[in-house]
Amino acid sequence: MAHDFSGFDFIIQPGWNNSGPEHWQSHWQQLLGAQRVANHEWHAPQLDDWLAALDAAVDAATQPVVVIAHSLGCATVAHYAARYGNKLAGALLVAPADVERASAPAQLQPFAPLPQVALPFATRVVASDSDPFSLPLRSARMAALWQAPLVWLRGAGHINVASGHTQWQAGLAELAALLSAIRAAQQAA
């Protein structure tokens, strides 16, 4: 089934250490003609730098913006909403990393705690029940905080290359569902 991805500018917000060439975000970047956030430091991320880079990408867009985030990128989007408000049309948040977990690497500490705020734009969270970086209860809590629908993938790990998610064609249906929700809200307004 063909999906309609027209009418939006897509921004890829990778997580810690960026997304490599085989990662689904890299494939989607090519497929969607998306812009990847140009973070200066992928290995020792600083929240202010990541927010500034995301904001620069949003400001460069010419159509309503949908951010496609993975892992630490999801926390980035939550902080972005808390700081900048409603500048996005929507966000697809995939495998949100629990930056507040006791075992979180020190490099992720600048992103904790997560803002306790509903996201002011259409959001869809896709999480795995076997994600090593976020227990199901924590993923569910993040989706509830963000007031976003939550889609569970069974046994999908961190929804990355290591768990077999390279082109991740099935994920495009989740993006299409988000876009349908955005379009419906725009028509109702």
N, C-alpha and C positions, 0 to 999 in steps of 0.2 A: 504494500500500500504506500502510495506516494504521500508525503507530508508537505504542507504549505508552510514554508519558513520565510515567506516574503513579508516585507513591511517592518522589519526589525533590524537593528544592528546588534550583533552578538559579540560579547566580550568573554574571552576565556580567562578565568582566574584560577591558575593552578595552585597547588598547595606547596608545602615545604619541599625544597629541592627541585621544583618545577616538574613538568610532565614531559617525559622523554618522547622520542619520535614514534614509538609504538603505542603510546598511551592513547586511549580513546579521545582525550581532549585534543591531542595533536591531529588525529584523523578528522575530528569534527571541525577544527579550525580551518582545515582545507575545504571540507565539504560545504561549510556555511559561509566561507569567506570572512571568518571572524577575526577580530583583533585580539592578540594575546597581551595581557597586562605586562608591561615592561618593568618588572621589579629589578632594582639594582643588586639586591642581595637575596639569593634564593636559599642559601645554606644557613645564614644567621639572620632570619627575618626580623625586621623592626616594624612594628605596627604602623607608626606614622608614615614611614616610607611606602609601605604597601598600600595604605589608604590614599596617599597622594598619587601613586601610580595608577590605581584604579580610577580615581577621580579624573586624572588627565585623560584616560581612555574614554571615560563617560563623556567628558566635555568635547572630545573630538568626534563623537558620533553625530550623525545627521538624521537618524531615525530613532524611534523609541528603543531603549537599550534593554536587552536581556543578558544578564550575567550567567555564565555557565561555570560554576565553581566546584572544585573537588577538595576534600580534606581540609587543610588549613585555610584554603580559599573560602570555605563556607563561613568560618569564624571571621574572616576578613569582611565578608558581605554583611554579617551581623553588626560588626563595629562600624562599617561604612554607613549603614542605615541609621545607627545611633548618632553618628556625627553629622551626616549630610542630609538626612531625611529622605524624602521621596523623590529621588532623582532617577530611579529606574522604573521601567515598565514591569520588570519581573526578574526572578532568579531561580535557576535550577540548582539546587544544592545537593551534591552527590557525595555520599560517605563522609558526613561531617566529622572531623576529628574532635575528640573530647580533649580540649586543651586544659581542662580542669582536673583531669584524672591524676592520681598519685604518681603514675609511671610516665607521665608526659615528659618528653625530653626538655632539657633546660632551654633549648632554642625556641620552644613554643611559649614560654612563660610570658613574653610581651603581649600575647593574645588572650591571656586569662586575667580576670574572669570574663566570661561572655556577658555582653549587655543583656539585661533582663527586659527585653523589649519585643513587642510584636513588630514584625517587618511591615512597613507601610506600602508594600507593593506585592503583586501576585508572586507567590513562592510555592515551590514544590520540592519536598525533600525525598531523596531516594537513599535508603540505608540498607545495610546488610545485617542479617542476624548473626553473622560470624565475623564481624569487623574487629580485628585485633586492636584498633585504635579508638573504638567506641563501643561499649557494651550496649545491647539493645535498649535497656532502660534509659541510658543517657541519650541515645539517639532519639528516642521517643520524647524525652524531656525537651531536647533542643527544638524539635518540630512543634511541640506544644507551646513553648516560649515564643517561637516565631509565628505561631498561629498559621501553620502551613500544613497542607495535606501531606501525609507520610506514606510512601510506597516502600514495602519491604521486599528485598530480594533474599531468597533463601540460599545460604551457603556461598555467598558471593564475595567473601573476604572484604578487602578494602576497595573493591570495585576498581581495580587497577590492572596493570599488565601482569603482576604476579598472580592475580586471581583469574587470569584469562580474559580480561576485558580490554581488548585492543580496539577494534573498530566499534564495538558495542552498538550494533544496529538496533537492538531492542530498546536501548536507552533513548533513541530518537523519538520513540512513541511517547516517552515521558516528557520530552521537550515539546512535542506537538500538543500534548494535553495541557501543558502550561500556557502555550500560545493561544489555545482555544479559550482558556479561562480569561486571559488578558483581553482577547477580542470581544468576548461576551460582556466583560465589564465596561469596555470602551463603548459598546453599542448601547448599554443600559444607561450610561452617563448622559 
